[in-house]
Amino acid sequence: MVRKVQDEGTLNNLPKLYSIAETVTRNLTVDKELTNPTSLDCPRGAPEGC
């Protein structure tokens, strides 16, 4: 996909680039747990209170 975007000059075509960005963001699903980042666990091996 990256190669196709580069070959077609999409990065220089703002309307086309905006359309791709809109499509990507519409298809993202955000986990509801991320609404409160302080409730997320620290990764294994991280200092206490990370």
C-alpha positions as CSV (number, residue, x, y, z in Angstrom):
1,M,0.0,0.0,0.0
2,V,2.8,2.4,0.8
3,R,4.5,1.7,-2.5
4,K,1.2,2.4,-4.3
5,V,0.7,5.7,-2.4
6,Q,4.2,6.8,-3.4
7,D,3.9,5.6,-7.0
8,E,0.6,7.4,-7.5
9,G,1.8,10.7,-5.9
10,T,-0.8,10.6,-3.3
11,L,1.4,12.3,-0.7
12,N,1.4,15.4,-3.0
13,N,-2.4,15.3,-3.6
14,L,-4.0,16.7,-0.4
15,P,-7.6,15.9,-1.2
16,K,-6.7,12.3,-1.9
17,L,-4.5,12.1,1.2
18,Y,-7.3,13.6,3.3
19,S,-9.7,11.0,2.0
20,I,-7.4,8.2,2.9
21,A,-6.9,9.6,6.4
22,E,-10.6,10.0,6.9
23,T,-11.2,6.4,5.8
24,V,-8.5,5.1,8.2
25,T,-9.8,7.1,11.2
26,R,-13.4,6.0,10.6
27,N,-12.3,2.3,10.7
28,L,-10.3,2.6,13.9
29,T,-11.8,1.1,17.1
30,V,-10.5,2.5,20.4
31,D,-10.6,0.4,23.5
32,K,-12.8,2.0,26.1
33,E,-10.1,1.2,28.7
34,L,-8.0,3.9,27.1
35,T,-10.4,6.6,28.3
36,N,-8.8,6.5,31.7
37,P,-5.0,6.0,31.2
38,T,-4.3,6.1,34.9
39,S,-6.1,2.8,35.2
40,L,-3.8,1.0,32.8
41,D,-1.3,-1.5,34.2
42,C,2.4,-0.8,34.0
43,P,4.3,-3.1,31.6
44,R,6.2,-6.0,33.2
45,G,9.6,-4.9,34.5
46,A,8.7,-1.2,34.6
47,P,9.6,0.8,37.7
48,E,7.0,1.0,40.4
49,G,4.5,3.8,39.9
50,C,5.4,4.0,36.2
